[in-house]
Amino acid sequence: MTTQPAVQISGVHKRFSGRTRRSPARVALDGFDLTVRPGEFLCLLGPSGCGKSTLLNMLAGFSLPDEGSVLVDGEPVTGPGPDRGVLFQTPMLFPWLTTRDNVLYGPRARHRLDAQARERADALLASVGLADSADAFPHQLSGGMRHRAAFARVLVNRPRLLLMDEPFGALDAISRVAMQRFLLELWERDRITIVFVTHDVEEAALLGDRVCVMTGSPGRTRALIDIDLPRPRRLQDTETLEFVRLKRRIREALEAEAA
Amino acid sequence: MTTQLDAPDRFLVGSHAGEPSDAARPARVVPWRRLGYGLLGVVLAAALWELVAAILDDPVTLPSVQATVHTFREYLSTSYPAGGRTLFGHAMVSAARILAGWTAGVVAGIVIGGVMASLRPVRFLLDPLIEITRPLPPLAFIPLFIVWFGIGELPKFLLILVGVVPIMIIATVSALDTVPTELIQAGRSLGASPVWALVTVRLRAALPPIITGMRIAMGGAWTSIVAVELIAATSGLGYLINNAGVNLQTPLVISGILAISVLGIVFDGLLRLLHRLADPASR
């Protein structure tokens, strides 16, 4: 194989010290391995507390593994950086900045704010449907618009990797479907490598190329399931027999762990 | 005293804020109605005052509104006591004391609070001290400060500090504590260095509740300064009120009170303006 994996996680251990001196340290991840191919859409699925967010935090560089290595494009992760775009459960826009200035935060922080960056920000805002809301503040936007603004803010940095931690979990069902469609279109267009954390079986099957089903604490890979549904995918695909069959496989993998 | 007037969840901008559609919310309309009712309330209170004054018919107990306004305007340019400062001059003396003490207290409180929010040992060290001093009314220190520092400007300055600093420390610590970790992480992962993220995200996000703390502290500062001027001063609005009261010049007493009110409104208005500039969501 000639292409380098986009993400290579090998033998990662991570434990968190207990609250009191006597309570034992909690092992979040115990020898975790995972490889993500360039341009792949990988979903991490598991019950809460299985370490999937811990894993994402290590990819983002917010925390470091106790043992093992986390490589992004062959380089070890040492801290947060603009090459890895992070989308949180809530959009985490800066409430004191307009939508445009939120998008320009990255270029400004990296001291790369020039006419080109401004043009790119405006183009991105237009592409996520927020051209008319560029001068609005986050509190004036609807939930879905805030999520799309967060996308534009991350994409302006041209990240190699998008890390998403249950990004649509707090949205209502209708907005969530709209955001899933939006994300699929975006990924079809740019083919950025995506690691997507979710606890929603249907969401994982609809979005991902592969679904990594994780076991409970300490976190290990239970199953890696290929989602070989044709692209581009649409919401109607969720009603096909193959889709339902895949969903059942994922669910069985999840439940086998519980038993 | 709670300083968490700004709800900690003002950053959690999920979809449950009740937006009806995917359209931008309209800007808030200027509440003229509210302003009208507010003015009506003031006018009614003045009318009640005038009515009671007319019934009592005793300017020493309660002068009429007109007499008070007349006195107010007269003493703006007339010295009181004779050879001393005008009402305007006394107001400026009090305002200067307030601004000096409050500014120093705000700066000190923000610095100490910032260090406490960042360094756990410092926090553990100072927390009990603040908890011990917080319930004490600053006024309890007046006799002590007079014994220690006399009746010059120093005890007045220190008394304001006693009131302002703990409020600002608590406001700053809680403001910095409520900034979500994810917001700082968002800044870092967008390319901000730790220092850049500290300044442009953590401190910036904490600014609106800190300004709210500054407003509360301003109220406390006025309480302190007027009280100490009543007891140990030869200038300032508190001194004027006390002196006029002793001489049964009730219209002048009320004029002094009104002057405090006007200054308080002006200072608070400026701080509210600052808060609006700092927090677009409150506009």
Interface residues (C-beta under 8 A of the other chain):
Chain A: A60 G61 F62 G79 P80 G81 P82 R84 G85 V86 F88 Q89 T90 P91 M92 L93 F94 P95 W96 Y105 G106 P107 A109 R110 D132 S133 A136 F137 P138 H139 Q140 L141 S142 G143 G144 M145 R146 R153 V154 N157 A170 L171 D172 S175 A178
Chain B: R10 F11 L12 V13 G14 S15 H16 A17 E19 S21 D22 A23 A24 R25 A27 P180 E182 L183 Q185 A186 G187 R188 S189 L190 G191 A192 S193 W196 A197 T200 V201 R204 A205 L207 A278 D279 P280 A281
